[in-house]
Amino acid sequence: MIEVSLFGIVLGLIPITLAGLFVTAYLQYRRGDQLIFDLINISLVY
């Protein structure tokens, strides 16, 4: 019975972990884009 419960916990954690990794990667990607656009805007203004 313990193996079945452990198997369910592991199978439940894998999609949550992958989803979290993709969300954080996307947020860093968006922040990186904003940083590049900010640098371009600063260089165009000055």
PyMOL Python script that loads the backbone (N, CA, C, O; Angstrom):
from pymol import cmd

cmd.read_pdbstr("""\
ATOM      1  N   MET A   1       0.823  -1.197   0.000  1.00  0.00           N
ATOM      2  CA  MET A   1       0.000   0.000   0.000  1.00  0.00           C
ATOM      3  C   MET A   1       0.864   1.257   0.000  1.00  0.00           C
ATOM      4  O   MET A   1       0.497   2.264  -0.605  1.00  0.00           O
ATOM      5  N   ILE A   2       1.995   1.203   0.667  1.00  0.00           N
ATOM      6  CA  ILE A   2       2.874   2.378   0.719  1.00  0.00           C
ATOM      7  C   ILE A   2       3.410   2.690  -0.677  1.00  0.00           C
ATOM      8  O   ILE A   2       3.532   3.854  -1.056  1.00  0.00           O
ATOM      9  N   GLU A   3       3.730   1.640  -1.438  1.00  0.00           N
ATOM     10  CA  GLU A   3       4.283   1.870  -2.769  1.00  0.00           C
ATOM     11  C   GLU A   3       3.280   2.579  -3.675  1.00  0.00           C
ATOM     12  O   GLU A   3       3.660   3.447  -4.461  1.00  0.00           O
ATOM     13  N   VAL A   4       2.011   2.217  -3.568  1.00  0.00           N
ATOM     14  CA  VAL A   4       0.984   2.836  -4.399  1.00  0.00           C
ATOM     15  C   VAL A   4       0.848   4.312  -4.041  1.00  0.00           C
ATOM     16  O   VAL A   4       0.748   5.161  -4.927  1.00  0.00           O
ATOM     17  N   SER A   5       0.844   4.617  -2.749  1.00  0.00           N
ATOM     18  CA  SER A   5       0.736   6.011  -2.313  1.00  0.00           C
ATOM     19  C   SER A   5       1.950   6.809  -2.766  1.00  0.00           C
ATOM     20  O   SER A   5       1.818   7.935  -3.245  1.00  0.00           O
ATOM     21  N   LEU A   6       3.129   6.223  -2.612  1.00  0.00           N
ATOM     22  CA  LEU A   6       4.356   6.900  -3.025  1.00  0.00           C
ATOM     23  C   LEU A   6       4.357   7.139  -4.528  1.00  0.00           C
ATOM     24  O   LEU A   6       4.774   8.198  -4.996  1.00  0.00           O
ATOM     25  N   PHE A   7       3.890   6.156  -5.274  1.00  0.00           N
ATOM     26  CA  PHE A   7       3.801   6.290  -6.729  1.00  0.00           C
ATOM     27  C   PHE A   7       2.865   7.435  -7.108  1.00  0.00           C
ATOM     28  O   PHE A   7       3.165   8.206  -8.020  1.00  0.00           O
ATOM     29  N   GLY A   8       1.742   7.548  -6.419  1.00  0.00           N
ATOM     30  CA  GLY A   8       0.803   8.637  -6.685  1.00  0.00           C
ATOM     31  C   GLY A   8       1.387   9.992  -6.343  1.00  0.00           C
ATOM     32  O   GLY A   8       1.185  10.963  -7.073  1.00  0.00           O
ATOM     33  N   ILE A   9       2.109  10.063  -5.238  1.00  0.00           N
ATOM     34  CA  ILE A   9       2.735  11.335  -4.848  1.00  0.00           C
ATOM     35  C   ILE A   9       3.765  11.754  -5.885  1.00  0.00           C
ATOM     36  O   ILE A   9       3.807  12.916  -6.289  1.00  0.00           O
ATOM     37  N   VAL A  10       4.596  10.810  -6.317  1.00  0.00           N
ATOM     38  CA  VAL A  10       5.631  11.126  -7.308  1.00  0.00           C
ATOM     39  C   VAL A  10       4.998  11.556  -8.621  1.00  0.00           C
ATOM     40  O   VAL A  10       5.430  12.540  -9.222  1.00  0.00           O
ATOM     41  N   LEU A  11       3.974  10.829  -9.077  1.00  0.00           N
ATOM     42  CA  LEU A  11       3.311  11.195 -10.330  1.00  0.00           C
ATOM     43  C   LEU A  11       2.605  12.542 -10.216  1.00  0.00           C
ATOM     44  O   LEU A  11       2.464  13.244 -11.217  1.00  0.00           O
ATOM     45  N   GLY A  12       2.163  12.915  -9.027  1.00  0.00           N
ATOM     46  CA  GLY A  12       1.527  14.210  -8.842  1.00  0.00           C
ATOM     47  C   GLY A  12       2.534  15.343  -8.789  1.00  0.00           C
ATOM     48  O   GLY A  12       2.246  16.455  -9.230  1.00  0.00           O
ATOM     49  N   LEU A  13       3.714  15.067  -8.251  1.00  0.00           N
ATOM     50  CA  LEU A  13       4.717  16.127  -8.099  1.00  0.00           C
ATOM     51  C   LEU A  13       5.408  16.468  -9.413  1.00  0.00           C
ATOM     52  O   LEU A  13       5.813  17.612  -9.619  1.00  0.00           O
ATOM     53  N   ILE A  14       5.548  15.493 -10.300  1.00  0.00           N
ATOM     54  CA  ILE A  14       6.277  15.742 -11.553  1.00  0.00           C
ATOM     55  C   ILE A  14       5.608  16.828 -12.399  1.00  0.00           C
ATOM     56  O   ILE A  14       6.305  17.752 -12.816  1.00  0.00           O
ATOM     57  N   PRO A  15       4.299  16.775 -12.678  1.00  0.00           N
ATOM     58  CA  PRO A  15       3.692  17.851 -13.486  1.00  0.00           C
ATOM     59  C   PRO A  15       3.730  19.206 -12.786  1.00  0.00           C
ATOM     60  O   PRO A  15       3.912  20.235 -13.436  1.00  0.00           O
ATOM     61  N   ILE A  16       3.559  19.211 -11.458  1.00  0.00           N
ATOM     62  CA  ILE A  16       3.598  20.483 -10.724  1.00  0.00           C
ATOM     63  C   ILE A  16       4.992  21.091 -10.816  1.00  0.00           C
ATOM     64  O   ILE A  16       5.134  22.298 -11.013  1.00  0.00           O
ATOM     65  N   THR A  17       6.019  20.258 -10.674  1.00  0.00           N
ATOM     66  CA  THR A  17       7.393  20.747 -10.762  1.00  0.00           C
ATOM     67  C   THR A  17       7.687  21.282 -12.156  1.00  0.00           C
ATOM     68  O   THR A  17       8.266  22.359 -12.298  1.00  0.00           O
ATOM     69  N   LEU A  18       7.294  20.543 -13.182  1.00  0.00           N
ATOM     70  CA  LEU A  18       7.530  21.006 -14.551  1.00  0.00           C
ATOM     71  C   LEU A  18       6.779  22.297 -14.834  1.00  0.00           C
ATOM     72  O   LEU A  18       7.314  23.199 -15.479  1.00  0.00           O
ATOM     73  N   ALA A  19       5.541  22.393 -14.355  1.00  0.00           N
ATOM     74  CA  ALA A  19       4.765  23.619 -14.564  1.00  0.00           C
ATOM     75  C   ALA A  19       5.445  24.795 -13.881  1.00  0.00           C
ATOM     76  O   ALA A  19       5.520  25.881 -14.455  1.00  0.00           O
ATOM     77  N   GLY A  20       5.939  24.598 -12.676  1.00  0.00           N
ATOM     78  CA  GLY A  20       6.634  25.666 -11.966  1.00  0.00           C
ATOM     79  C   GLY A  20       7.896  26.102 -12.682  1.00  0.00           C
ATOM     80  O   GLY A  20       8.194  27.295 -12.748  1.00  0.00           O
ATOM     81  N   LEU A  21       8.642  25.145 -13.221  1.00  0.00           N
ATOM     82  CA  LEU A  21       9.860  25.490 -13.958  1.00  0.00           C
ATOM     83  C   LEU A  21       9.529  26.295 -15.206  1.00  0.00           C
ATOM     84  O   LEU A  21      10.212  27.272 -15.513  1.00  0.00           O
ATOM     85  N   PHE A  22       8.489  25.893 -15.927  1.00  0.00           N
ATOM     86  CA  PHE A  22       8.112  26.629 -17.133  1.00  0.00           C
ATOM     87  C   PHE A  22       7.620  28.029 -16.800  1.00  0.00           C
ATOM     88  O   PHE A  22       7.916  28.978 -17.526  1.00  0.00           O
ATOM     89  N   VAL A  23       6.872  28.168 -15.710  1.00  0.00           N
ATOM     90  CA  VAL A  23       6.372  29.496 -15.322  1.00  0.00           C
ATOM     91  C   VAL A  23       7.528  30.410 -14.954  1.00  0.00           C
ATOM     92  O   VAL A  23       7.567  31.560 -15.392  1.00  0.00           O
ATOM     93  N   THR A  24       8.473  29.920 -14.154  1.00  0.00           N
ATOM     94  CA  THR A  24       9.601  30.770 -13.768  1.00  0.00           C
ATOM     95  C   THR A  24      10.479  31.099 -14.973  1.00  0.00           C
ATOM     96  O   THR A  24      10.988  32.215 -15.081  1.00  0.00           O
ATOM     97  N   ALA A  25      10.660  30.142 -15.876  1.00  0.00           N
ATOM     98  CA  ALA A  25      11.454  30.423 -17.076  1.00  0.00           C
ATOM     99  C   ALA A  25      10.770  31.480 -17.931  1.00  0.00           C
ATOM    100  O   ALA A  25      11.436  32.360 -18.477  1.00  0.00           O
ATOM    101  N   TYR A  26       9.443  31.405 -18.053  1.00  0.00           N
ATOM    102  CA  TYR A  26       8.709  32.394 -18.847  1.00  0.00           C
ATOM    103  C   TYR A  26       8.794  33.776 -18.205  1.00  0.00           C
ATOM    104  O   TYR A  26       8.955  34.781 -18.899  1.00  0.00           O
ATOM    105  N   LEU A  27       8.686  33.822 -16.882  1.00  0.00           N
ATOM    106  CA  LEU A  27       8.768  35.120 -16.203  1.00  0.00           C
ATOM    107  C   LEU A  27      10.156  35.729 -16.364  1.00  0.00           C
ATOM    108  O   LEU A  27      10.278  36.938 -16.563  1.00  0.00           O
ATOM    109  N   GLN A  28      11.198  34.914 -16.281  1.00  0.00           N
ATOM    110  CA  GLN A  28      12.550  35.434 -16.491  1.00  0.00           C
ATOM    111  C   GLN A  28      12.724  35.875 -17.935  1.00  0.00           C
ATOM    112  O   GLN A  28      13.388  36.877 -18.198  1.00  0.00           O
ATOM    113  N   TYR A  29      12.138  35.143 -18.870  1.00  0.00           N
ATOM    114  CA  TYR A  29      12.218  35.511 -20.285  1.00  0.00           C
ATOM    115  C   TYR A  29      11.538  36.856 -20.522  1.00  0.00           C
ATOM    116  O   TYR A  29      12.069  37.708 -21.235  1.00  0.00           O
ATOM    117  N   ARG A  30      10.354  37.045 -19.919  1.00  0.00           N
ATOM    118  CA  ARG A  30       9.653  38.331 -20.069  1.00  0.00           C
ATOM    119  C   ARG A  30      10.452  39.461 -19.445  1.00  0.00           C
ATOM    120  O   ARG A  30      10.551  40.545 -20.020  1.00  0.00           O
ATOM    121  N   ARG A  31      11.028  39.214 -18.265  1.00  0.00           N
ATOM    122  CA  ARG A  31      11.808  40.252 -17.597  1.00  0.00           C
ATOM    123  C   ARG A  31      13.052  40.585 -18.420  1.00  0.00           C
ATOM    124  O   ARG A  31      13.459  41.745 -18.491  1.00  0.00           O
ATOM    125  N   GLY A  32      13.650  39.579 -19.037  1.00  0.00           N
ATOM    126  CA  GLY A  32      14.809  39.812 -19.886  1.00  0.00           C
ATOM    127  C   GLY A  32      14.452  40.650 -21.096  1.00  0.00           C
ATOM    128  O   GLY A  32      15.214  41.533 -21.489  1.00  0.00           O
ATOM    129  N   ASP A  33      13.282  40.378 -21.697  1.00  0.00           N
ATOM    130  CA  ASP A  33      12.839  41.183 -22.833  1.00  0.00           C
ATOM    131  C   ASP A  33      12.629  42.629 -22.420  1.00  0.00           C
ATOM    132  O   ASP A  33      13.027  43.545 -23.140  1.00  0.00           O
ATOM    133  N   GLN A  34      12.009  42.842 -21.273  1.00  0.00           N
ATOM    134  CA  GLN A  34      11.768  44.203 -20.810  1.00  0.00           C
ATOM    135  C   GLN A  34      13.083  44.917 -20.558  1.00  0.00           C
ATOM    136  O   GLN A  34      13.212  46.106 -20.851  1.00  0.00           O
ATOM    137  N   LEU A  35      14.064  44.199 -20.017  1.00  0.00           N
ATOM    138  CA  LEU A  35      15.362  44.805 -19.749  1.00  0.00           C
ATOM    139  C   LEU A  35      16.025  45.236 -21.051  1.00  0.00           C
ATOM    140  O   LEU A  35      16.599  46.323 -21.120  1.00  0.00           O
ATOM    141  N   ILE A  36      15.955  44.401 -22.079  1.00  0.00           N
ATOM    142  CA  ILE A  36      16.545  44.745 -23.373  1.00  0.00           C
ATOM    143  C   ILE A  36      15.842  45.954 -23.969  1.00  0.00           C
ATOM    144  O   ILE A  36      16.490  46.860 -24.492  1.00  0.00           O
ATOM    145  N   PHE A  37      14.495  45.968 -23.888  1.00  0.00           N
ATOM    146  CA  PHE A  37      13.753  47.107 -24.427  1.00  0.00           C
ATOM    147  C   PHE A  37      14.069  48.377 -23.652  1.00  0.00           C
ATOM    148  O   PHE A  37      14.146  49.453 -24.246  1.00  0.00           O
ATOM    149  N   ASP A  38      14.254  48.280 -22.341  1.00  0.00           N
ATOM    150  CA  ASP A  38      14.617  49.451 -21.545  1.00  0.00           C
ATOM    151  C   ASP A  38      15.986  49.971 -21.964  1.00  0.00           C
ATOM    152  O   ASP A  38      16.180  51.182 -22.066  1.00  0.00           O
ATOM    153  N   LEU A  39      16.927  49.082 -22.206  1.00  0.00           N
ATOM    154  CA  LEU A  39      18.260  49.519 -22.632  1.00  0.00           C
ATOM    155  C   LEU A  39      18.194  50.187 -23.999  1.00  0.00           C
ATOM    156  O   LEU A  39      18.883  51.178 -24.239  1.00  0.00           O
ATOM    157  N   ILE A  40      17.371  49.650 -24.898  1.00  0.00           N
ATOM    158  CA  ILE A  40      17.220  50.257 -26.223  1.00  0.00           C
ATOM    159  C   ILE A  40      16.602  51.642 -26.087  1.00  0.00           C
ATOM    160  O   ILE A  40      17.049  52.587 -26.738  1.00  0.00           O
ATOM    161  N   ASN A  41      15.572  51.773 -25.242  1.00  0.00           N
ATOM    162  CA  ASN A  41      14.933  53.069 -25.057  1.00  0.00           C
ATOM    163  C   ASN A  41      15.898  54.076 -24.450  1.00  0.00           C
ATOM    164  O   ASN A  41      15.909  55.239 -24.854  1.00  0.00           O
ATOM    165  N   ILE A  42      16.707  53.650 -23.487  1.00  0.00           N
ATOM    166  CA  ILE A  42      17.673  54.566 -22.872  1.00  0.00           C
ATOM    167  C   ILE A  42      18.701  55.004 -23.910  1.00  0.00           C
ATOM    168  O   ILE A  42      19.066  56.178 -23.967  1.00  0.00           O
ATOM    169  N   SER A  43      19.168  54.060 -24.732  1.00  0.00           N
ATOM    170  CA  SER A  43      20.177  54.413 -25.725  1.00  0.00           C
ATOM    171  C   SER A  43      19.591  55.319 -26.801  1.00  0.00           C
ATOM    172  O   SER A  43      20.309  56.147 -27.362  1.00  0.00           O
ATOM    173  N   LEU A  44      18.295  55.180 -27.100  1.00  0.00           N
ATOM    174  CA  LEU A  44      17.676  56.049 -28.102  1.00  0.00           C
ATOM    175  C   LEU A  44      17.433  57.450 -27.544  1.00  0.00           C
ATOM    176  O   LEU A  44      17.525  58.437 -28.274  1.00  0.00           O
ATOM    177  N   VAL A  45      17.124  57.535 -26.256  1.00  0.00           N
ATOM    178  CA  VAL A  45      16.826  58.839 -25.654  1.00  0.00           C
ATOM    179  C   VAL A  45      18.101  59.662 -25.526  1.00  0.00           C
ATOM    180  O   VAL A  45      18.097  60.857 -25.819  1.00  0.00           O
ATOM    181  N   TYR A  46      19.190  59.036 -25.092  1.00  0.00           N
ATOM    182  CA  TYR A  46      20.418  59.807 -24.855  1.00  0.00           C
ATOM    183  C   TYR A  46      21.230  59.886 -26.115  1.00  0.00           C
ATOM    184  O   TYR A  46      22.301  60.493 -26.122  1.00  0.00           O
TER     185      TYR A  46
END
""", "prot")
cmd.dss("prot")
cmd.show_as("cartoon", "prot")
cmd.util.cbc("prot")
cmd.orient("prot")
